[in-house]
Amino acid sequence: MPNYARRTRIAVTILIAIPALCLLGIIALLFTSCSFNKYWVASDLPKPDHGFQTGTVAGYNVYVWDCFRNKHVVLYNETAEFRSGPYKREESACGVMTPTEEKLLPQSTRELNPNLFW
């Protein structure tokens, strides 16, 4: 009889642990991708001054604040056909481009409507 009780406990533990771990994995995926972190990364920022997008199937979405609180702020994320990465933030002195802007400068871009950021 003790062997049966032990097997039952193990089975119940597995039936609870596996769905719980899957749920935690899904939650972690949602908060690290699909741009869910935009609200934390940009929480203190107003509407951006302008934005642009690179690529056609894969590229970057970039939003720029020219001079906010004496800083040039850039928020960007990498996107692909079925994927959108988390937003990243870079800051520099007003009037100075960030490394990401310099990297994307030679690429062709399309303008993004800054009103659609928030």
N, C-alpha and C positions, 0 to 999 in steps of 0.2 A: 504493500500500500504506500509506503513512503516514496518509492520510486515513481509512482503515478502522480503523486502530489508535486514532486520536484519537476517532472516533465510538464505538468500543467502550468506551473509558475513560469517556467522558461518560455513556453508557448505564449502565455499572456504577455510577458515582458517583450517578446519579439513583436507581437501584434500591436503593442503600444509604441515601442521604440522606433520601429521603421517608419510608420506614418509621421511621427513627430519629427524625426530627422529630415524626412522629405519636405515637410512643411517649413522647417527652419531653412532648408536649402533654397526653397522657392522664395521665401521672404528675403534672404540674403541676396539672391539674384535680382529681385525687384529693386532693392535699395542700392545696388552697385551698378545697375545698367538701366536702360530705358529712360535715362535722364531724370530719374526720380530725385537725384541729389541737387538738381538745379535750385530748389527752394532753400537749401542750406548754404550752398556756395554763393548764391546771389542775394541772400536775405537782407543785406543792408543797402542794396543798390536800387536806384530809381529805374525808370524806363531807359534803355540804352540809346546812345546818340545815333548809332548806325550799326548795321550788320551785313555780313556777306556769307556766301556759301561757295565751297569749291567742289569740283568733281561733278559727275552725273549719277553714277550708280553708287560710288563710294567717295567720301570726302569729309569736309569739316563744315560745321555751322559755327560761325564766329560772331559774337556780339561785342561791341566796343563802346566804352564810356571814355570820351576824350580827356576829360579832366574832372574827376569826382573826388572831392576832399584831397586835393593836391596830388592825385595819382591818376595815371592812365591805366584803366582796368580793362582786361579782355577775358571774356568767358567763352569757352569753346568745347565742342564735343565732336568725336569722330563718329560718322554714320556710314552705314552700308545698306545694302538692299533690304535686309530684314533685321538689322541691328542698329542700335543707337547706344553709344557708350556714355559713361558718366561725364558730367561737365567738369572742366578744370578751369582754374582761375589763375591768371598771371597779372602782375602789377609792375608798373615802372613809373618813372617821373613823367609828369605831363609833357607831351610833345615828343616822347621817346617811345619807339616801337618795342613791343615785347618780342622775345625770341620766336614765338609762334607766328606772329604777324610777319616777321622777317622771313621765316621759312615758307610761308604761304604766299608771299608777295609775287613771286614769278608765275604763280598758277593763275589760270583764268577764273574769274569769280562772277557770281550773280548776287545782286543786292537782296538782302532780307529785310522785310518790313519790321522795324524795331517795335512797333506797336503790338506785334504778335508775340513778343517775348514773355510778357506776363499775361 
